[in-house]
């Protein structure tokens, strides 16, 4: 399952040799020149290419360039973003002075929205975009890392330090309880599924970050309602890089990085362990060993990773804009044995035909992911394992706690090194996203356009997990070994078609669009299990699908480029609901007033932009992780859930059937009915949004201020059902409501811009809050809410709850009592209802896991050829339950019935707890933090090896430092429960970009 890329470096080297300028056999002549803008000022970074070739150069900071031309090479193509390209005939000239004129169409910043794009000045909804020039830099393996901290109200939390780990993205906090809060992600016009894929850490990291051009986030309902039923959590539109005008340009980007663990769980080292154990549990000190093992150091490593990307972009024969790329990433995790290898290839073709009446955007993206998953159970085991024991005993076998008969003790901590070395877990996956979008402007009526988008998204993965027969941590497979195999196939087919009519009448401008969308999702999962040399003992096949059919429309009207109205309507039909509830209608409306274009501000030199926006809309939610929630279903049991039959003649239990093919007994597996709800329907979110976009001093200061209010009704909520109904005790129903509100502010400034020195500074902040307003159809004073937030320790313990009048996922715990010196008193809690006993009615709502304030800050500085950038984030008002301290922070965790020893969390030395105290607010800790995500220093080398090569060398530090009072391993844990968290590493990277 693992692809070999031994020839990658040879291929790259050969390509470099091919494109390096060779000694010409023909006569050469030197041509130099200066490129100026419309005011006569020099333009740096202008592309100067010999027409029909890949030979070219870029102007320096003074607008100058120099080229060596062969005979017959006398036409240069001069191009620069925001200016009209120009072809210059050189002839016998050796010195040129070239002026470029602004391209009015390009200077109008265009923003991608649902089913099309719009000029930024004409936006009426809350839409924010980040382009490649502003992406975060460094060791980036997943696309979402490019924009972390760049947009107010957008929270991105990766799942830990595993390479390519899945990330959780929340736009304005999310507002559903049981349904998905993940935003809809659209890649080059293809809405992709949010479901996970077996054998893949993160389906989004199948997209190479180097291929991405823009990230656009649609926040409010007036912007997202065009996507109807999947848009209540926001929309992210990702567009990839495409071909451009001018000759072909080849780019190489490569880097090597080293990642180091930053922090370990605070447990006792061997010396302190011996001291405390003898003082607290002298009766079992004889169980201690003679070693001094730092188990956490044994399972972690310094990880080395590499990334290589080659792209070719340009315009073939002046008619076919094309971009092709190939990339390879090999990332190690800091947990030993953890590895991800990704190979990607993309091809984008963007020709315009029939006198530019037909525009074609065709793309194919391929990725192959090879994963080696380290056993993350070693993380918790390393914090719990006795540090006085050796990794291996005198017989060369991994140390393990055993019973007198030599069998392993199931409840004892497992050897962390054995967990890593005696279990292998590998997978391989391929993904192909292909689409062709045809946009035709009718010859007989140019104001009318037809757009057809046909796409498919295919994911195929397979994996295998093997546990060694010698593994003492798996009693079932001891002496036999265990092997599991699985496969997964997913398909996502799309057809979109719409017509759009746009027309100007005097000072009025409007466009009307209406269309149809069809999308089909299909998944097939299989699994097999083998114990030792026995025949297949377990197999499953799981197939499911769902359809989404939609009709949508949008109308935009603009008067005098000052007053704008947008109305959107989408009608969605989902196969997830019964026919009588299948269709949902989602409208929106927005207004905008471009105040800057009013007469009283038209001449202002202070205010360069000022626009007011207001919007209203309804969006839906149908992503409930069940494709058939309204069907009555039966679930087949396993070997632990079987029927027993008695022979009526003998009264004896009948033996299971015998499979004639394998000779094995086949038990009578049970079939149990599952709860279902035939009345299930859409969850709806109604959003109100107002915003102001501003700019001062010729847009040297720009930004926006937003305020929103969202109300979710008919929540897709998991509720209890009556005991004795012959179903499981919970079912999804449309019960409850919830509201969210917030304010967002962003400011970006060009502090210095004097020709040699540029300094930009950006800051954003979002204040957000949510509150549950209804959970049951009938109010009850004794109903506490829906408990959630499972923790390790005990049985069925939860530390969070959904309760009316409180934020979702509020911590629900006992109030700890402290002595006069401020130390917690063991098993002493406040009797809050003063009834003389401590029970669930004495728990209270204490803090929440979601941050109430999100901040982001970024800056970039360039001086001549040098550049520097940094970006960081801060969260305030969020708490984390320190499950590691609660679980192991007591002296009784040293030993269990004198059978084995375990380590304890150093927090026990502060509390002096003897027993496990799980539900105390003492362990719910403030997790506010500031994290410096990225620091970069780079140097640009112009005209390397002649005029055809430019290079950039840079170094970065990712996860440079974190400032927080949280006592656990990391304050940024989505969901707020810290239990065996895979630590995020600090990564140092050295990279190079070369363009030919």
N, C-alpha and C positions, 0 to 999 in steps of 0.2 A: 504493500500500500504506500510505500514511500518512494517518491520520485528522486532521481539522482540528477544533480545539475553540475557535474564535474566540469563541463565545458563552458560554464557561464563566463568565467573570467577570461578564458581564451577567446570567446566570442566578443566580449567587450573590447579586449585588446586589439583584436583584428579590425573591429569597426573604427577604433581610434586611429590605427595606422592608415586605414583606407581614407579617412576624411582629413587627415593632416595634410597640409599643403606640400606637394612634392615639388622638386625643382622642375621648372617648366622648360620644355624644349623649344617653346615658341618665344618670340620676343615679348618682353614685358615692359610696361610703362607705369609710372607712379602717378596716381591721381589723388588729390586731397581736396577738402572742401569744408564748408561751414553750413550748418542748417539753422535757420532762424524762424521764429514764430511770426505772427502777424504784426507784432510790435517792434520787430527787429532784435529781440532778445534771443540768445542761443538756446537751442533745445537739446538737453542731454538725453541719451538713451534712444535716439532715433535709429531705426533699422535702415541700413543702406545695403541693398542686395543687388548683385549683378543679375539682371533679368534672365530667367531661364536656367539659372544655376543655383547652387547652395552657397556660393562664395559671397561673403559680405562682411560688414563691420557695423559697429554701433558708435554713435557719437559720444564724445567724452563730456565732462561738465561744462566745457566751453563751446559745445556744439560742433566740435571738429572731428573729422574722420580722415582716414588714409587707406587707399587700396592699391594693389598691384593688378593691372588689367592685362590680359593677353590680347593679341590681335583679334579683332572681331567682337570683342567684348566692349561695347560702347553705350549700352543702355542700363541705367541704374534705376531701381525702384526704391523710392524714399517713402517710408510709412511710419506713422506714429499715432498712438491711440488719441482719439479726439480731433484728428486732423485728416484732411483729404489726402490720400496717397497720390504720389506724383512720379511719372516716368521722365527721366532726364537723359537726353542724348549727349554723350561726352564729346564725341568727335576728337579733335586734336587738343582739346582743353586739358590743362593739368591742374587748374585751380578753379573750384566751383563755389558759388554762393547761391544757396537754395532757400527759398522762402515757402513755408507751408501755410495753408489757409485752414481755419477751423472748419470741421465737419459738423454742421448744426445737428444732424441726426445723432452722431456719436457723442456730442457734448451733452445731450440730454440723457442723464443717467436712467437706464432702463432697469426695472426690477421685475423678476419673475413672480407671477402670481398663478393661481389656479387656472389652467387651460389658457395660457398665453402670458403676455407680459404687458407692462404699462410704464409710462414715464413716471419717474419718481414724483414729479410735480403734480401728477394726476391721481396719486394714491389717496384713497379715502379710508382705508382700513389700517389696522396696526400690523405693519409688515417691516421686518428688519432683515438686512442682508449683510453678510460678511464675505468679501472676496479673497482670492488667493493671496493678494498682497498683504492682507492683514491677518492671515492665519497664524496660530501658535506654531512655534518651531521647536524642533528637537526630535527625540526618538518617538515618533508618532506611529503607532501600529493600527489604530482604529480611527475612522473619519471623525467621530464626535469630538476627539481630543483637539481637533484643529480650532474649534470655536469656544472651548470651555472658558467661561468668564467674559466673553465678548459682548453678550447681549443681556440686557436687564430682564429678569424674570424667567430666564432659561437656566435650569439647574441640571448639570451633567455630573453624575457620580459613577465612576467605574467600579466594578465589583471587586477590586483588589489588585494585587500585584502580578497576577498571572498574565503572561503575554497575550495581548488581544482579548482580555477579559471583557465580558459583557458589561454594558453600561446602562444605567437607568437615567432616562431623560424626562424631565418634568418641565412643562411650559405653564407658568403661572400656578404651579403647585399641584395640578391635577385635582379632580373633583368627583371621583367615583370611589365607591367602597369595594365592591366585589368585581366590577368589570375592569378592563384595562385602563390605566392612566397614561399609557405610552402614546406619544404623538404618531400620527400617520406620517410615514416617510415615503417620499416620492423621488425616484432616481431617474433623471432624464425622462420624465413623463410617465414612469411606471410606478404605480402605488404598490409597495411591497408588503408582505405579511409581517406582522409583529411577532409571530410565533417563533419559539426557539427551534433549533434543528439538532437532532441527535448527532453527537460527535463533533459539534461546533461550539466554541465558546461564545461566539457572538456573530450572528449572521451578517451584521453590518460591516465587520472587518474583512469580508470578502471583496469590498471595494477598496482599491488602492488609494490612500490619501493623496498621493502625488498626482492623481488624475482628476482631482476635484477642482473646479473653478469657483463655484459659489455655494454658500449655505444661505438659504432664505427661510425665515421662520414667519409663519402666519399665526398671529396670536388671537385676535378677537374674532367674534362670530361673523362680522361683516366680511372678513377676509377668508375665513375657513368654511363658511356655509356652502360654498360651491362644491365642497366634498361631503356635505350632509352627514350621513350616519356614522362616519369614522372620524369626525373632526372636533369632537368636544374637548379633546386633550391637546389640540393644536396640530399644526401641519409643518413638516420640515421638507423643503424642496431642495434636492441636491442636483446641481448641474455639473457635468464633467467638461473638461477642456476639449476644444474643437480646433479644426484647422483655421488658417487665417490667410489674408492676402500676402503676397510676396513670395519669395523663393522658399525652398525647404530649409528648415532649421532643425538641427539635431541637438538634443540636450541629454546630458548624463548627470544624474544625481546619485550620490552614494554616501554612505556614512557607516561608521563603526561606533558602538557604544558599549559602556560598561555600567552595569547596574549593581548596586550594593544594598543590602538590607539596612534599614535605618533604625529600627527599634525592635526589641524583643519583649515578650510578655514578662512582667516583673515577677519572677519566681526565685526561690532560694538557690544559691550556688551550693556546691557540695560541702564546703566548710560550715557555712551558716546552717545548712540543713542538719548536719550532725549535731551542732550546738543546740538548735531548737528542739530537735526530736528527743534528744537525751533529757532535756528539761521538761518537755510536755508529755512524752510517751515512752518513758524508760523501759516499760515492759517489753517493747518490741524492738529495742535497739539492736538486738542480735540479728535482725533481718537485714540490717544495713550491709552494704558491700564495701570494698576497699578502693573502688575507683573514684575518680572525680571527672564526671562526664557532663559537659555542657550540651545537653541534647539539642537545644535550639541552634547552636553553632554547627552541630553535626548535620542538620537537615537543610541549612541554608548555604548559599554560595554567592560569589561574585559572578554575575552572568554577563557573557559577551554576546552581542547581537550585531548583525550587519543588515544593510538594506541597499539595494541597487536598482536603479530605474533608468531606462533609456527610452526616449521619445523622439519621434520624427513628426514635424508639423509644417504645414505650408499649403501651397496651392499648386497642384499639378496642372501644367499646361494652361494656367490661368483660368481653368474652368472647374477644377475639382478640389475644393478645400478638404484637407485630410489631416488627421492626427492618429498616429499609431504609437503604442507604447508597450513595453514589457517590463515587468518588475519582479524582483525576488527579495523576500525578507526572511531572515532566519533569526528568530528571537528566543533566547533562553530565559527561563524564569529563575528567580532567586531561590525558589524551592527546588532542590536537586532533582534532576530528571525532567523538569517541566520544559517543554519546547513547542514552538510553533514555527512552521515553515509555510510561506505563502508565495505562490507564483501567480502573477496576474498578466493578462494581455487584453488590450482594448483597441478598438478600431472605430473611429468616428468619420463618417463621410457626410459632407454638407453642401452638395452642389445646388446651384440655381439654374433652372432650365426654362426654355420657352420665353426668352427675354425677361427673365427674372419673375415670371408669373408662377412658376412651380418651384417651391423650396422644399428640399429633401433633407431630413435629418435622420440618418441611419447609423445605428451603433450596435456593437457587440462587445460585451464585457465577459471575460472568462477568468475564473480564479480556481486554483487548486490549493486546498488547505491540508497540511499534514500536521496532526497534533500528537504529541506525547504528553499525556496527562500525569503529572505526579500525584501520588495519593495524598490529598489534602487532609486526610485523617491524621497525618503525621504532625500537623500544626498543633492540634489540641493535645496529642499524645506527648509531644516534646515539652509542653508546659506541665504535664501531669506526671511524667516519669521520674522515678527516684534517681537523683544525680549521683548516688554512690554506687550504682550498678554499671558494669561495663557494657560496651556495645555487643561484644561476643564473649562467651565463656571460654574456659580453658580447652574445651573440645572444638573450638572454632565455630560453634553454633551461636546464632543470635540469642542473647539473653532473653528469657521470658519467665514470668511468674507461673509456677506450676503447682499442682496438687501433689500429695505424697506419692501417688501412682504415676506421676510424670505427665499427666494431662494438663493442658493449659487452664488457668483460671480465667473464665470468661469476662468477669467484671474488673479485672486488673488492667491498669494502663498497658497498652501494647508498646513494643519496642519501636520507636519512631523510625530508626534506620531500616529495620526490617520491613516496616510498612512501605517504605520507598523502594527497597531493593527486591522484595519478594512478590511484588504485584506490578504488572505492566498493563498499561491502558493506552491504546493507540487508536487513532481514527484517521480517515481520509475523506475529504469531501470535494466535490466539484460543483461550481455554480456558473450558470450562463444566463445573462440578462441580455436579450436582443430585442430591438424595436426599430420600426421604420415609421417615421412621421412625415406625411405628405401634406403640404400646405399650398393650396392652389388658389391663386387670385384670378377670377374669371376674366377672360379677354374682353367679353362684351359688356361686363359690368365690374370694373376693377375694385369697386367699393365692397364687393361680395367675395368672401373667402370661404373655402371648404377645407376642413382639417380632418385628416384620418390618421389615427395612431393605432398600430397593431403591435403587440408586444407579448413576450413570453419570458418567464423567469423559472428556471429549472435548477433544483438543488438535489444532488445525489450524494449520500454519505454512507459510510460503513465503518464499523469499529469492532474492536476485540479487547476484552479484558481477561487476563490470565493471572490466577493466584497460584503460587508455587505449592507443591505438596508438603514442603517443609515449613510453610507459614503457620506459626503457632497462633497468630491472631485470628485465624478462621478455623474454628473447631470443626465445622462441617466438612471442610475440604482437606483436613489434616491427613497426610499420607496418600491422598488421592489427587489433589489439585482441582481447581475449578476454572472453567473457561466459559465465557459468554460471548456471543456474537450478535450484532444487530445491524440492520440496514434501515435507511430512511430515504424516501423519495418524495419530493414536494414539487408541485407545479402551480403556476400562477399565470393564467392567460387573460389577456386584456384586449378589448376593442373599444376605442373611443372615437366618436365622430361628432363634429359640430360645424355649424354654419355661423359666420359672423359678418355682419353688415355695418360698415362705418362710413359716416358722411358728415361733411361740414356744410352748414348753411349760415353764411354771414359770420356772426359772432357765436353761433351755436355749433357744438360738435357732439355727436352721439354715436355709439355703437351698440348693437344688439347681437347677442350670441345665444344660440340654443343647440343642445346636443343630447346624445345618448351614450351610455356607457354600459359595458358588459364585462364582468370579471368572474372568473371561476378559480377556486382554490381546491386543490386535491392533495391529500397526504396518504402515504402508505408506509407503515412501520412494521418491521418484523424483528423477532428476537429468538435466539436459541441458547440453551444452556446445557453444559456437559460437566458431569462430575467424574473426574478421573478418566478411566478407559470405558466407563459405562456408556451405553447408548444415550442418545438425546433424551433428556429428562424433562425439559420444559420448552415450549415453543408458543409464540403468540404472533398473530397477524392483526394489525389494526389499520383499517381503512376508513377515511371519512372525507367529506367535501362540503363546500358551501358555495352559494352563488350570490352575486350582488348585481342587480339590474337597476339602472338609474336614468332619469331624465333630468336635465338641468338647463338653466338659462340665466343670463345676466344682461342688464342694461345699464350703460353708462351715459350720463349727459353732462356736458360742460358748457357753461355760458361765460364768454369773455375770458376764458382761462382762469376764472376767479371762483366761480360757484359750480360745484360738482356734486352729482348725485349718482349713487350706485345701488341697484336693486338686484338681488340674487334669489333664485329659487331652485331647490333640488328636491326631487321625489325619488326616494330609495326603496327598493324592495329587496329584502334579505330572506334567504331560505332558512335562516336560523329561527324564524318565528312562524307561527301557524298562519294559514292563509288570511284569516280575518284580522290579524294584527301585523301583517307582513309589510305593509307600506307605511312610510313615514315622510312627512312633508316638512322641509326645513327652509324657512325664508330668512332674508336679512336685508337691511337697508343701511346706507351710510351717507353722510353729508360732509362736504369739505369746503372751506372758505380760504382761498389763497389771499390773505390780507396784504401781502407784500405788493401785489399787483393793483391794489387800490391806489387812486390818485394821491392820497395823502401820505403814502409811503413809497411811491414809485421812485422818488428822487433821494430817498434816504441813503446816506453813506454808512450809517451805523447798522441798520437792519437790512440784511441781505436776503433773508428768507423768513417768512412767518405764515404758518398755515394752521387753521383750526379744523379738527376732525371730530365727528360724533357718529357712533354706529350702534346698531341693534341687530341681533340675530339669534337664531335657534339652530343648534347642532345636535347630533345624536350620538348614541353609543350602542353598539351591538357586539362588541368584541368581548365575549364572556367565557372564552376557553371551552365552549361546548357547542358543537355543531347541530345537536338535536335536542335542545333543552325542553321542547314541548312534546316530544315523543315518549311513550312508555317504553322503557328499556330494561333488559335483563343483563346482569353481569355474571359471567362464568367464574366460579371459584377456583382456587388453586388446591394444592395437596393438603392445605390446612383448612379448607372449607369444602368438605365432601359429604355426600349422603351416606347413611348407614342403612342397609336393608336386612331384615330378618326373615329367614326361611320359615313360613307359617307351619310347615310340617314338623320341623325339628326344633324351632325356637332358637336356632343358632344364627349368628351374624353371617351373612353371605360374604364370601370372599370376592374381591374385585374381579372384573373381567381380565382375561389374559390376551394381550395383543399378539396375534399369531406371527407377526413380522419380527417382533423384538423379543417375545417371550416374557415381557415385563407385565406386572399387574397394572391395570389402568383403573384408578379409583373412579367412583361415581361422583363427578364434580357437581357442586351445587350451582343452581341458577337463582340469583336473588334479584328481586325487583328494585329498581332505583326510583327515587322520587322524581317527579316531573311536574311541569307547570304549563298547561296548554294555553293559559291566558298571558303568558310572558310577552312583553312588547318592548319598544324602544325606551331607553333612558334618554331624557332630553335635557339640554343645557341652554338656558337663555342668558345671553351676555349683553351688557351695556358698556360702551367704551367711549371715553372722550380723550382727546390728545391734542397737543400743540407741538408742531415741528418748528424749530427756530434756527436762524443763522445770523451771525453778526460779523461786521468788518470783512466783507467779501468772503464770507463763509470760513474765516479763520477760526471761528467758534461756531460749532453746530451741535444739534442734539434734539431731544424730544422729552416731553413730559406726558405721561399717560395715567389715567385712572380707570379702573374697571370694577364691575360688579357682575358676578355670575351666580345663577341659581340653577341647580340640578334638581329635577323632579323625576318621579317614577324611578328612583334609584334601583339599579339591579343589585339587590341586596341578598345576602345569604341569611335566612331566618330559620328559627326552630320550627318544627312541626310536631303535632301531638304524638306522645309515646303510644305505641301499640298500633300504629298505622301500617305496620309491616314494611316501612321504608326506612332508609337511614334518617337521621334526626334533623337534617338540614336540607333546604331547597332554595334555589334562586327565585326571587319574586320581585315585582315592581312595588317596593314599599319604601317610603322614606324620601327625604329631600335634604339638600345641603346647599349652603351658600358660601361663596368665596369673594373676597374683595382685595384690592391692592392698588398701590401706586408705584410707578416706574419712572425713573429719571436717568437720562444719559447725556453726557457732554463730551465732545471731542474738540481738541484745540490744536492748532498749528502755532506753537509758541514761538518758534524761530524759523524763518525761511529767508536766508540772505544769500543764497547761491552756493556756498560751500557747506553751510551748516543748516540742517533741518532737524526740528525737534517737535514730535507730536505726542500728545498726552490725552488719554481717554479714561473716563470714569463712568461707571453705571451703578445704580442701586435700585433694589426693588423691595418694597415692604408688602408682605402678603399675609393673609389670614383666612382661615376657613372655619366653618361652624356647622354642625349637624343640626337641622331644624325639625326632622321627623324621622322616626325609625319604625314605628308600629302604627297599625290602623286605629288602634284603641289605646289611649293613654293609660299608663299604669304607674303608680307611685313606687311600686316595688320592682319595676323593671330597670335593671342597672344598665343594660345595653348589650352590644355584641362584643364578646371578648375576643381578642386577637393577640398576636405577638407571642408565638410559642418560644419558650426558652429551654435551655438544657438544665437538667436538674429536676428530681422528682418525677411525677407523672401528670401530664396534662396541664402544667403550669403556664399561665399567660400573664404578661405584664402590661398589656395595652387593651384599650376598649374604645368602641364607638358609642358615644352617649349623646343624647339630645342636649344642645346648649354648650357643647364642647368641641374642640377640633378633632378631626379624625386621627386615629392612632395616638390618642392621649395615653400617657402612662397612668396605670391604675394600680396603686400600691398602698401599703400601710405606711403611716407616718411614724418614723423612728423616734424613740425617746433617747435623750442624751443625758449624761451625768453633768455635774457642776463644772467639770473640766472639758466638756465638749466631746466626750467619747461616747460612741453608741453603746447602749445597754442591750445585751443579748436577749432576744425574744421579748423585748419590751416595746409595745406600740401604743399609740394614742387611741383611746376609746372615743372616737369622734362623735358617735351618736349617744354616748353616755348610757348604754344599756347594761353595762357591767360585764360584757363579754366582747371578745375580739372575733369578728367574722367578716364576710365579704362586705357587709354594710358599713364597715369602718374603713374600707379602702377609699382613697380619694384621687381626684385627677391632678397629676403633678407633672407639669411640663409636657412637651410634645416632641416628636422625633423630627418633624419638618422644620427647617429654619424659618424664622419670621422675617429676617432681613438677609438679603443676598447682595453682595457687593463684588464688583470686578474693577480692576485697574490695569491699564496697559500703557506702555510708553515705547517710543522708538526714536533713536537719534542716529543721524548719519553725518559724518564729517569727511568730505572728499570721498576717499575710497573705503573709509571705515564705517561700520554700522553697529548699533547696539539696540537690543530690545529686551523688554521684560514684561511679564504679565502675572498677575496674582488674583486670588479670590478670597473673600471672607464670608462666613456664615455666622449669624447671631440668632440667639433664641432657640437653638436646637439642643436636645439632650440625647444622651446615649445610655442605655442600660448596660453596665459593665458586667456581663454574664460570666466572664472569666474570673473576676474577683469574687462574685457571689457564689460561684460553683466551687471554687477551690480555696477561698479565703477563710478557712477555719481549720483548727488543729485536728479535728476528727478525720480530715481528709488525708492525714499521714498514713492511716492504716484502716483496714476493714477486718474485724474479727481476728486480727493477728495473722492473717494469711499472706498479705503483701503490703508493700509500702508505695506511697505516691507523694509527689511534691505538692507544695501548697503555694498559693499566691502570696506575695510579700505583704499584701494588704492585711493578712491575718495578724501580722505583728502590730498593726495599728489598732485593729478592733479587738484583738484577743478573743474572738469568737471561737467557741469549741464546736458548735454545730452549724449546719448549713442554714443560712437565712436568705431566702430567695426573693421574697416579695416586699422588701424594705425599700423606702425611697432613698435610703443611704446609697444604694447602688445606681440610682438614676442621677447621672452626673452632667453638669454643664459641658457641652461639647462645642461651644463657639470657637471659631478658629480663624486664623489668616494663613493661607498657604501661598507661597511663591512657586507658581507652577513652572515658569520657564524664564531662563536668563540666556541671552544669546549675544555673542560677539563675533563679527564677521569682517572680512576684508575682500574687496572686489578688485580683481586683476583685469585690466583692459588690454586688448590687443596682444594677447599671449601668442608667441610663435608666429608673429605676423599680425595681420589684421582680421583673421577669420575666426579667432578663438577668444572667448571671454570666459573668465573663471571666477568663482567665489569660494572662499574657504571660510568655514565658520565652526564655532564650538558652542555647545549648549549644555546647560544643566537643567534637568527636569526634576520636579519635586525638590527644589533646592532646600526649603526649610518650612516648618510648620510652627506657628505660635498658638498654643492652646493650654488651658488648665485641665483638660481631660486627662485622667490617670491611666487610661488604657493605651492600646498600641496605636490607635489612629482615631481622631475625632470625627472623621468623615465616613460614616457608615450608613448607607441608605437603609431606612427602616428602623434605625436606632437601637439595634440589639447587637452587641459586640460579643461574638462567640466564635473562636478559632478563625479569626480574620486573617486572610492572606495579606501580609504587609506590603504596602506600596514601596517600591525601592526608590532610591535616588539614582538618577541616571546621568552619566557624563558621556557626551557624544562629540565626535569630530566628523565633519561632513565637508563635501566638496560638490559644487555644481559647475559643470562645464557646458558651454553652448558653442556650437560650430555653425 
